Amino acid sequence: MNTSLKYFGIDFIQYDLKNNNPYFGFGMNNIKTVYVLLNNNKAIYVGQTIYIRDRIMSHRLNKDIDKVYISKINNFKNYDDYNKLFKHYKIIDILERNLIRNLNPKYNTQHKKLQ
């Protein structure tokens, strides 16, 4: 069963990849989104992409992943206004950076907290 989670007030939907729940329902032309890859309930990678389905498939080739959280920030909305699209992309950048700093995933090298 898919569940949701909130990071920084943003809803994320969880997909359990071990049970092969369909994450292929995501279209090919989504708006940019943020995702968090997990293994044994620990965040191992945070990223952003337009092509979520292809990106998750490529991560599965070289990472052991059992869950993925995908942000629900206007995932299927088309922006006719360039300014709104630009603001959306800035929100995605900030969210990704903050998730990396707070979750400290092992495969991310940029934006990590200094220890």
N, C-alpha and C positions, 0 to 999 in steps of 0.2 A: 504494500500500500504506500502510495506517495504521501509525504507529509510536507508541511511548510515550516519555515524558519524565518526569523527576522534578524538581519544584521543592520545596525544603524537606521532602523525604521523602515528598511526595504524588505519586502517579502521575497523569499527564495523558495522555490519548489524543489523537493528532494526526489531524486530518482535512484532507486536501488538497482545497481547494475548487476549484482550477483544473481538476482532473480530475473534478470533480463526484462525488466519493465521497459516498455517502449519509450525511448527518448528519441526515436526516429520520427515522432509526430511533429518535430520542429521543422518548419519549412526551410527552403534553401536561401531565401532572401529576407531573413529576419533583420530587424534593426540591431545594432550592437548591444551586447549584453555581457554581464559579468557571471563567471561561474567559479565554483570552488570544488576541487576534486578531493575526495577523502579515501583513506584506507584505514580500516579499523577505527573508525570515528575520529581520525586525526586528519586535519587539513594538510595535504601534501603539495597542493598547487592552487594558485588563484590566477585567473586570466580573464581576458575579454576577447570577444570575437563577434563577427557577424554571422558566421556559418557554424553554429553550435554543434550540429550533428557531425559534421566533418571533423571539427576540432576534437571532440570527445573521442571519436574513432581513432584519430591519430595519437592521442595520449594513451589510449589503451594498448597501443603497440609496444610502448616502452615503460609503462608505469603500471603498478598493481593498484587498481582503483576498484572500490566496491560501491561507492556512492558519489553522486554529483549533485550539487546545489546550483540552480540556475536562477538568476534574478528575474523578477517579474516587472521590470521597469519598461513598460510600453513595448514588450517584445515583438508584438505584431503590428505596431502602429506605423503608418507611413507618414512622413513629415513632408508637407508641401512647402513649408517655410524653412529656409536655410538657417535662420537664427534659432528656431526651436530645435532643429537637428544639432546645431553646434552646442547648444546648452545641454542637450541629452548626452552628447559625447563627453562634455566636461564632467557631468555627473558620473558617468561610467568611469572615467579616469580617476576621479576622486575616490569613488567607492572601491575600485580595485586597489589603489594605493593604501587606503585605510585598512582594508581586509588583510593585505599582506603584512602591514605593520602589526596588526593585532593578532593574527593567527600564526604568523611566522612559519609559513609552509617551507618544507625542506627544499623543494625544487625551484623556488623563487629566489633570485639573487638581488634584484632591484627592490628598492623601497623598504628593505628590512630595517627593523629597529637596530640601532647600534647597541651592542651589549658590553 
